[in-house]
Structure formats: C-alpha cells, structure tokens
Amino acid sequence: MAECWFTRGKIVGKIYPYLELFCRIIIGGVFLWASVDKIIDPSKFSREISNYHIIPFGLENLIAIALPWLELMIGIGLILGFYINANTIIAGFLLVIFNVLVFQAMMRGFNIECGCGLKEGQMVGYGKLFENFILLLGCLFILKVKDRILYFKKNQ
C-alpha cells in the first residue's frame, strides 16, 4: 500500500528539520526582540506588569529585571541551537502564563497595553491571545521533531 506523501512520506520527513529550524528562528527572534526594550527600560516594563493587578506589590520590579534576561537567553538559545528542548519548554511555559494574564485582563475589562515589547501600544485582546497560541504551537512542533539541523550536541 502506498504511503500518503503528506503524512509519513519521505518528502515531509526531509522538510521537518528545516521547519523546526524555521520555528526556532521565529520564536527565538520574537523572544529576543521582546527582551530588548524591557532590558533598556525595566521601570516601564514594571509599570506594565503592575497594570495587570495580579502580581503582589514589589514583585513586579523583580520580574521586570529578571524576565527580559530570561527571554534574551531563550531567544539566543533557540536561534543558536543551545539546549533546544529546555529553552522550548521554558518558552512554552511563559507563553501559557502570558496568555493567562492577557485573558484575565480581558475578562476583568482592563484596557491596557500587553507589555510584550513587540509593538508599541499593542493592547490586550484576542489578537494577542492568537499570536501567543501560534507561538505555543511552534514550541510544541519543535519539541516533537527530533531530527534537527544546526544545533549543538552534548558530548557523550
């Protein structure tokens, strides 16, 4: 019986490593780009975090200092191929947290900027949820694909 070319055929099997690399570059680039403004101006990011009214007072400063550097390391790791699974899991976890925060802000009727650092003035809404969901699907794809190109291996 002939195999279907789009499910288990040889063509798709050869494309997966390139799609995985593409997803790594896109997701890594998003995290890298999002970290830059937050690293440059952590006080602005701290105010954006406090607008969500969910983080206990005082912790938003710690988060505003630490989170952008974590995003920077995730972005660099995904693009260069360091600890791909670990970076992807952390990125996926952050995307889930970001979606929960955006969703709760929407349900509470807050008309606030998302604080993502990607576009100036981007407000919370369904577009932001969709964007994060697409990135989360990319993370799941990266975790699923085991045949990779352009990455660093640990010495055995």
C-alpha positions in Angstrom: 0.0 0.0 0.0 1.4 3.4 -1.0 2.2 5.9 1.8 0.5 9.3 1.7 3.1 11.9 0.8 1.9 14.4 3.4 1.8 12.1 6.4 4.7 9.7 6.6 6.4 10.0 3.2 10.0 10.8 2.5 9.3 14.4 1.4 7.8 15.6 4.7 10.4 13.7 6.7 13.1 15.7 5.0 11.2 19.0 5.5 10.7 18.6 9.2 14.3 19.6 10.3 14.0 22.8 8.2 10.6 23.7 9.6 11.9 23.1 13.1 14.8 25.4 12.4 12.4 28.0 10.9 10.2 27.8 14.1 13.3 28.1 16.3 14.4 31.2 14.5 10.9 32.8 14.5 10.2 32.0 18.2 13.8 32.8 19.2 13.6 36.1 17.3 10.3 37.0 19.0 11.8 36.4 22.4 15.0 38.2 21.5 13.1 41.2 20.1 10.7 41.4 23.1 13.6 41.4 25.6 15.4 44.4 24.2 13.0 47.2 25.2 12.4 45.6 28.6 16.2 45.4 29.3 16.6 49.0 28.2 13.7 50.4 30.3 12.8 48.0 33.2 10.8 50.7 35.0 8.4 51.0 32.1 8.1 47.2 32.0 7.4 47.2 35.7 4.6 49.6 35.3 3.1 47.5 32.5 3.3 44.4 34.8 1.5 46.3 37.6 -1.3 47.3 35.2 -2.4 43.6 35.3 -3.2 43.9 39.0 -2.3 40.3 39.7 1.4 40.4 40.9 1.9 41.2 44.6 3.3 44.7 45.2 7.0 44.8 44.9 7.4 41.6 42.9 6.8 43.4 39.6 10.2 45.1 39.9 12.0 41.8 40.4 10.1 40.3 37.4 10.8 43.4 35.3 14.5 42.9 35.9 14.8 39.1 35.6 12.2 38.2 32.9 13.8 40.2 30.0 17.1 38.5 30.6 15.4 35.1 30.6 13.7 36.0 27.3 17.0 37.0 25.9 18.7 33.7 26.8 15.7 31.8 25.4 16.0 33.7 22.1 19.7 33.2 21.8 19.5 29.5 22.8 16.8 28.8 20.3 18.4 30.6 17.4 21.9 29.2 18.0 20.7 25.7 19.0 21.8 25.5 22.6 19.6 23.4 24.9 16.7 23.4 22.5 14.3 21.3 24.5 14.9 23.2 27.7 14.5 26.6 26.0 11.4 25.5 24.2 9.8 24.2 27.3 10.5 27.4 29.2 9.3 29.5 26.2 6.1 27.4 26.0 5.5 27.8 29.8 6.0 31.6 29.5 3.6 31.8 26.6 0.9 29.9 28.6 1.5 32.3 31.5 1.3 35.3 29.2 -2.0 34.0 27.7 -3.5 33.5 31.2 -2.5 37.1 32.1 -3.9 38.6 28.9 -7.1 36.6 29.2 -7.7 37.5 32.9 -7.1 41.2 32.0 -9.6 40.9 29.2 -12.2 39.3 31.4 -11.7 42.0 34.1 -12.3 44.7 31.5 -8.8 46.2 31.6 -7.9 48.3 28.5 -4.1 48.1 29.0 -1.0 47.6 26.8 0.1 44.0 26.8 3.7 44.8 27.8 5.1 42.3 25.4 7.7 44.6 23.9 6.9 43.6 20.3 4.8 46.5 19.2 4.5 49.9 21.0 0.9 50.4 22.2 -0.4 46.9 21.5 -3.4 46.3 23.7 -4.5 43.1 25.3 -7.1 41.3 23.2 -7.9 38.2 21.1 -5.2 39.1 18.6 -2.5 38.8 21.3 -4.0 35.5 22.5 -4.0 34.2 19.0 -0.4 35.4 18.4 0.8 33.6 21.6 -1.2 30.5 20.8 0.5 30.3 17.3 3.9 30.6 19.0 2.9 27.9 21.5 2.1 25.6 18.6 5.5 26.3 17.2 7.0 25.3 20.6 5.1 22.0 20.5 6.3 21.4 17.0 10.0 22.0 18.0 9.6 19.5 20.9 8.0 16.9 18.6 10.7 17.0 15.9 13.8 15.0 16.9 15.7 15.2 13.5 17.4 18.6 13.8 19.9 20.7 11.9 22.2 23.5 13.1 22.3 22.7 16.8 24.9 21.9 19.4 25.2 18.4 20.8 26.4 17.5 24.2 29.5 15.3 24.3 28.6 11.7 25.1 
